[in-house]
Amino acid sequence: MKKSRSTNPVLTGIIEELIRMTYKEDAPIWRDIAVRLSRPSRIRAKVNLSRISRHTKENDIVAVPGKVLGSGVIDHPLTVAALSFSKTAREKIISPGGKCITFSDLMETVPKGTNVKIME
């Protein structure tokens, strides 16, 4: 994998942690997310809640290697891990009983990455 060009120490730390977890747990999903986060910020995913709602069902776990935006409605609880959330997206995810978490929390919760959907 190419070295991340990001100078953001938080982002580079997340990418390194994802790569370590790939080898530790033999879970290629973490490497996939790390590669997607290594992209330039203008190419990184920006996903609206309407898309997440359309492709998920109750209690799903979703990873967004970018930002979650608040356009749309979520009517079922789910767990979303993302690099960042808009204020309205965070409120709309939490209101039906969902959770907004970091990638570190996601790796603790689901170390093997089973049943995690990546949305772009």
Secondary structure as GFF3:
##gff-version 3
##sequence-region A 1 120
A	DSSP	alpha_helix	9	25	.	.	.	ID=ss1
A	DSSP	alpha_helix	28	37	.	.	.	ID=ss2
A	DSSP	beta_strand	45	48	.	.	.	ID=ss3
A	DSSP	alpha_helix	49	54	.	.	.	ID=ss4
A	DSSP	beta_strand	61	69	.	.	.	ID=ss5
A	DSSP	beta_strand	79	85	.	.	.	ID=ss6
A	DSSP	alpha_helix	87	94	.	.	.	ID=ss7
A	DSSP	beta_strand	99	101	.	.	.	ID=ss8
A	DSSP	alpha_helix	103	109	.	.	.	ID=ss9
A	DSSP	beta_strand	116	118	.	.	.	ID=ss10
###
